[in-house]
Amino acid sequence: MSGLGLLTLGACASTAKPAPGSVAPIQANGPAADYPVVIGDPYTIDGITYTPVDTMNYDRVGYVTADRGAAGVTASHRTLPLPSYVEVTALDTGRTILVRLERRGPMINDRLLGLSDGAFTQLGVGEGAPIRMRRVNPPEEQRAELRAGREAPSRMDTPQGLLEVLKRRLPEQGAAPLGDPRQAEVSGTAPSAEAIARLDPNEEAAVEPTPEEPAEQPAPPPSERPGGPELPSAVEGGPAAAPVMVPTAPDGRFAVQLGAFSIRANAERLAREVQGYVETSGSLAIVRVGPFATRGQAEEALAKLRARGYSDALIRTLD
C-alpha cells in the first residue's frame, strides 16, 4: 500500500491480535494522498471481534479518549475506512471540529473515538467527554489542512436544543447509533425493534408547531406558483414547489448530490424534502437535485441548499 506507510494500532492492548488499518503521516499533500483507502480484515481485541466496513452514514454518540503521541488533528476508530473524515461535536459545549481518521483504535476501552492531542485542544474537551461523531465528505481545501497537520476551520456550533436531544441518546457507557438505526445493518449488527422506532435526532429537536398556527393550505396550481419551475422528482409526496427555485434541464450535465444511503427509505425522505430524485448505484441510493444545464445553475442551487443546512452537498458532473 504505497503512500500509506506502516500500519499501526492506536492505544493497543497487549491482548490484541494483529489488525490491519492505520495510516502513517503522509508527505505528499495532494488529493491523491487520501488514496488508497484501507478497510482491512476483521480483528479481535480482548475477545471482541471488530469488522471494518465502509459505512456511508455513520452517526453515533459516545465518549472520547486520548490517543497519546498522535500528531495533527487526527483520531483512531475501530471500523471506519482509513482515512475518513468525521465531524466531532462536544455535547457539553456544542463545539464541532473536523477530524481525519488515520488509525485503528481505541483498543483498551469502550470509548467511541481516540483523539490526538491537537484534536483534544481544538475541541476543548478532556478524557471521557461525551461526543457526537458523524462521517462527512469535506471539501478538498479542508482535507488538505488536516493532511498537513493543521486545523480545519471550526464548524458551526450545534444548537442547544439538539444537544439536549443527543444527550438523551447517550448511553452510560459505550456508544449508540443516531438517525435511522437500521443503518447498523451495514456492519452486520441487527438493531432491536425499539431502536428502529427512534426518531432522527435532528427531527426530534425541531420546534413543534403551535396550535395557533393555521392549517397547511393546498399548493396552488403550477401556473400560479412564483419563483420559477419546480424541480423533477422520482419520489412522490415531495413539496409542490421546488425549494431551490433554479431552472432544471432534463438533459443537463450537472447535478447537486446530497448524500448516499444504504437504506432507500432514508434517501427518499431526503429527496422529498429537497424535491430531488433518487438514483441507484450498486447497493446505495443517491439523492440529487437537478439536473442543470450549466455549472453556474448548479452552483446557485448548491449555495441555496447549503444555506438550508445541507453542508455536505456537492456538484456532480453527470455521464
Order of alpha helices (4+ residues) and beta strands (2+ residues): beta-beta-beta-beta-beta-beta-beta-alpha-beta-alpha-alpha-beta-alpha-alpha-beta-alpha-beta-beta-alpha-beta
